[in-house]
Amino acid sequence: MPIQSPSSASPNRRHFLGSALAGITGTPLLLSNATASTTPINSGLNEPTRNLPITDDVDVIVCGSGPAGIGAAITAARSGAKVRLFEVHGCLGGVWTAGLLSYVLDAKNTGLNQEIVNELTARSGFKANTKSAYFYDPEEMKLLLEEMCVAAGVKIQLFSRVVAAYKDDNKRLSTIVTESKSGRQAWKARVFIDTTGDGDLGHLAGCEWELGENQACPCQPMTMMAMVTVPNPEALQPFASHYGSPSWRKEPVENLRAEMARFGHNPTYGTPSLFHVRDGLFNLMINHEYAVRADDADAITAATLRARAEIHTITRGLRKLGGPWDGLLLVATAEQIGVRDGRRIKGRYFMTKEDLIEGRQQDDGVVTVTFNVDIHAVTKKDNETKPYHNAGVKTKPYHIPLRALIAKDVDGLMMAGRCISGDFISHASYRVTGNAVAMGEAAGVTSAIAAQSKRQPHEVDWSESKGQLAKIAQA
């Protein structure tokens, strides 16, 4: 049955959407007032409504194909669910690929994390660092993730952004709308998973959320990554924080800063880093963009332009120095600027720094996080003296419970990755991508079980999900 939808989405920058709006049955969960007129009224425009046919009706819809989305989609499909995966970029992988991250932290040697490592190793696209961290070739990762999703039976649609969400009479999320070259399309599912990173789906569905440290949003900075090559990679060892070493080294950072000073550049990131990926390929992390909200397109655009310009300035400057930098070539800047801080959707459990300090273990713990609190300086001034810090929080290995992955305000909605339910401090620990994969697996298997048994995610016990994950591992 078709649904009525406005022709485009209206933005809402408030931290909290009123529950009254979200509860209006059959009304799109957007701050948009559509009429039959397209005539500009004062400074606004009232758009006409339209009837959208349902393009597909599936068990599980996953919005966002980053590390969490990949984990969710593949695991749900392997559990027998009919799965749709939507991605705004032209490749799967999110920050891994479009973001050129090239470095996975807190990766567990189990489940999908280990499977990805094994496959990358076979393709020579993997370089071990420590037991829980590794480097990878982004191009190899792109192809691998596509092949894994196709093999699992996931239906992929790239270049598509979720722009609206609808609930049924029971306040269960039932339908979303995407926009792409195909226009506006409506999609139904029994369960939805928000793996957009910025909590876009949860926001559109009317969920309560937080962003940054408080309502003023002192957010962690954004970073644009880049890939460079040199004909003589060994010559860059003195400047590479990781080069055949199991741990990060500080001295190369100072060496790299000194090289930039030779051509008069002070990088926006106080700890500029060069990582050896493979052969003559290096990953470059030298940029920070401060005070940029993840829900402000103008600010993100400006940050992207500044970041790319700085990367070009630095690579040109290094190349002109000659010596070890002879033949330095900037291969690519990231299509997607790296966002550390986005919306965090309120769930049935809210992670806090106390979980980290006490090392809390949960009966429904879906992943054990071992990564420390990693807060990058929120201002350029802070960056000069303390580029990153742990806010004085010493962590112990702790669990993320399944409840933190289940939305509290809307039924039929789960989250995975950095948009799960937690405060600013805890988020600074669990946000790294190795944990995101494991969270995605938990959300994927739980959503599949819920959809196939006609239950809601919160009605599925973690023991049931864990049992299904074990079956997948043995298959």
URWO-V923476 format. One record per pair of residues at least 12 apart in sequence whose C-alpha atoms are under 7 Angstrom apart, sorted by the first residue. I is the first residue (numbers start at 1). J is the second residue. Records with the same first field share a line. If there is no record, write none. Layout:
BEGIN
I = J, J
END
This chain:
BEGIN
1 = 53, 54
2 = 51, 52, 53, 54
3 = 51, 52, 53
4 = 49, 50, 51, 52
5 = 28, 49, 50, 51, 52
6 = 34, 47, 48, 49, 50
7 = 47, 48, 49
9 = 30, 163, 164
10 = 30, 31, 32
12 = 31
13 = 295
15 = 209, 210
16 = 208, 209
17 = 206, 207, 208
19 = 206
22 = 205, 206
23 = 171
25 = 167, 168, 169
26 = 166, 167, 168
27 = 166
28 = 164, 165, 166
29 = 164, 165, 166, 204, 205, 206
30 = 164, 204
33 = 46
34 = 46, 47, 48, 49
35 = 47, 48, 49
36 = 48, 49
52 = 185, 186
53 = 186
54 = 186, 187, 188
55 = 185, 186, 187
56 = 187, 188
57 = 187, 188, 189
58 = 82, 83, 188, 189, 190
59 = 81, 82, 83, 189, 190, 191, 448, 451
60 = 81, 82, 83, 84, 189, 190, 191, 192, 447, 448
61 = 83, 84, 85, 189, 191, 192, 193
62 = 84, 85, 86, 192, 193, 194, 195
63 = 85, 86, 87, 193, 194, 195, 196
64 = 86, 87, 195, 196
65 = 85, 86, 87, 92, 93, 94, 195
66 = 92, 93, 94, 95, 96
67 = 93, 94, 433, 436, 437
68 = 195, 416, 417, 436, 437, 439, 440
69 = 195, 440
71 = 112, 437, 438, 440, 441
72 = 440, 441, 443, 444
73 = 85, 154, 444
74 = 149, 152, 154
75 = 441, 444, 445
76 = 444, 445, 447, 448
77 = 152, 153, 154
78 = 152, 472
79 = 445, 448
81 = 448
83 = 154, 155
84 = 154, 155, 156
85 = 154, 155, 156, 157
86 = 156, 157, 158, 160
87 = 157, 158, 159, 160, 161
88 = 158, 159, 160, 161
89 = 158, 159
90 = 158, 159
91 = 142, 158
92 = 142, 145, 146
93 = 142, 145
95 = 338
96 = 138
97 = 138, 141, 142
98 = 334, 335, 336
99 = 225, 334, 335, 336, 337, 338
100 = 138, 225, 226, 334
101 = 225
102 = 135, 136, 137, 138, 283
103 = 134, 135, 136
104 = 133, 134, 135, 433, 434
105 = 132, 133, 432, 433, 434
106 = 132, 133, 370, 371, 432, 434, 435
107 = 132, 133, 434, 435
108 = 132, 434
111 = 473
113 = 437
125 = 137, 140
127 = 277
129 = 245, 246, 247
130 = 246
135 = 277
136 = 277
137 = 277
159 = 180
160 = 178, 179, 180
161 = 178, 179, 180
162 = 176, 177, 178, 179, 201
163 = 177, 178, 179
164 = 176, 177, 204
165 = 177, 204, 205
166 = 205
171 = 410, 411
172 = 410, 411, 412
173 = 410, 411, 412, 413
174 = 188, 189, 190
175 = 187, 188, 189
176 = 188
190 = 412, 451
191 = 412, 413, 447, 451
192 = 412, 413, 414
193 = 413, 414, 415
194 = 414, 415, 416
195 = 415, 416, 417
197 = 342, 417, 418, 419
198 = 294, 342, 343, 419
199 = 342, 343, 344, 345, 419
202 = 345
207 = 345, 346, 409, 410
208 = 345, 346
209 = 343, 344, 345, 346
210 = 343, 344, 345
211 = 341, 342, 343, 344
212 = 341, 424
213 = 424
218 = 291, 378
219 = 291, 292, 293, 341, 378
220 = 340, 341, 375, 376, 377, 378
221 = 288, 289, 290, 291, 292, 340, 376, 378
222 = 288, 289, 290, 337, 338, 339, 340
223 = 287, 288, 289, 337, 338, 339
224 = 287, 307, 334, 337, 338
225 = 284, 285, 333, 334
226 = 283, 284, 285, 332, 333, 334
227 = 281, 282, 283, 284, 330, 331, 332, 333
228 = 281, 282, 283, 328, 329, 330, 331
229 = 280, 281, 282, 328, 329, 330, 331
230 = 280, 327, 328, 329
231 = 280, 327
232 = 280
233 = 280
235 = 324
236 = 324
238 = 252
239 = 252, 253, 255, 256, 274
240 = 252, 273, 274, 275, 276
241 = 253, 273, 274, 275
242 = 275, 276
243 = 275, 276
253 = 271, 272, 273
260 = 318
263 = 317
267 = 286, 287
268 = 287, 288
269 = 286, 287, 288, 383
270 = 383, 384, 387
271 = 387
272 = 285, 286
273 = 285, 286
287 = 307
289 = 303
290 = 378, 379, 380
291 = 378, 379
294 = 341, 342
304 = 337
308 = 333
315 = 330
342 = 419
343 = 419
344 = 419, 420, 421, 422
345 = 407, 419, 420, 421
346 = 407, 408, 421
347 = 403, 404, 405, 406, 407, 408, 421
348 = 403, 404, 406, 407, 408
349 = 403, 404, 421
350 = 404, 421, 422
351 = 421, 422, 423, 426
352 = 422, 423, 425, 426
353 = 425, 426
355 = 398
356 = 395, 396, 398, 426
357 = 393, 394, 395, 396
358 = 396
359 = 395, 396, 397, 398
360 = 398, 399
361 = 398, 399
362 = 399, 401
364 = 401, 402, 462
365 = 399, 400, 401, 402
366 = 399, 400, 401, 402, 439, 442
367 = 399, 400, 435, 438, 439
368 = 397, 398, 399, 400
369 = 397, 398, 399, 430, 435
370 = 396, 397, 398
371 = 429, 430
372 = 395, 429
373 = 390, 393, 425, 428, 429
374 = 388, 389, 390, 428, 429
375 = 388, 389, 390, 428
376 = 388, 389
404 = 420, 421
405 = 420, 421, 443
406 = 457, 458
411 = 456
412 = 456, 457
414 = 443
415 = 443
416 = 436, 439, 440, 443
417 = 431, 436, 439, 440
418 = 431
445 = 465, 469
446 = 460, 465
END
